[in-house]
Amino acid sequence: MSTSVNTIKWLLWLLLGVFILTYLIALNIENHFIVANTKWLSNDFVFAFVGGAFASLVIVLICEFIKYRQLKFATETTLFSNIGNLYGHFLIIRSNCKRALNSMDIVADNLIEPICDNAKVVIDYINRIDYMPFRRKNKVKELLVQFSTDKQLTIKTVLSSFIFLRIAINEDKIALLQQKKPDQVTSGCPNTKMALEKVISQTSTILAYLDKIITQIDHDLGDKFHWQNMKQVLNTYQDIYIDQTLEDYLKEDVTVF
């Protein structure tokens, strides 16, 4: 996208230069400052040549601007998809932790680690998206610059810190073994409970931040994706997942569609 913007700027400067040259040649034809009427060259030929170049540049500029508009739309759609994907990752992390916290089921060691690794990959991809609108004052661009220069590092740090959930689970396992109890860690174990609560709190903050970016992008796209409705559906499924028990799942109809 930056290439398209730079091309448009270069064409504008070139168009301005050719326009000034065409104007000076037209004045020369009227006032005869320089007489170029020879056997092989004339003022009319020079004017026709430069005027033709000016008209061609106008067509090229229009085509490049249309290309820029298409590219801007495609890039914003890609941004929406990937930041929405990142939002979904954090929603899954929070849902898993809420489910573990609200039940007395055994908490798995790798409850959220695979999702955290995938989220880091998505962040790296977002950083590589070339989004450069023609206007300098662009709210989406400002949010993305803030994300790339500051927030993404903070989010990655938080994702890395979630390893302490596994450490908390292992600490509680050791404590149970020392008490000669089965090493079946649940949310009732102190370290695991506090770690789950902290993960939920941090993911909620990140989700609110990502929601702000996605809302702005969807606004710029004319509410094409209806993000607010989509977010409501996601939260509804999250609530169902958190509250669902094994008994509920086994009673469900096996028909998918």
Secondary structure, 3 states (H helix, E strand, C coil): CHHHHHHHHHHHHHHHHHHHHHHHHHHHHHHCCCCCCCCCCCHHHHHHHHHHHHHHHHHHHHHHHHHHHHHHHHHHHHHHHHHHHHHHHHHHHHHHHHHHHHCCCCCCCCCCHHHHHHHHHHHHHHHHCCCCCCCCCCHHHHHHHHHHHHHHHHHHHHHHHCHHHHHHHHHHHHHHHHCCCCCCCCCCCHHHHHHHHHHHHHHHHHHHHHHHHHHHHHHHCCCCCCHHHHHHHHHHHHHHHHHCCHHHHHHCCCCCC
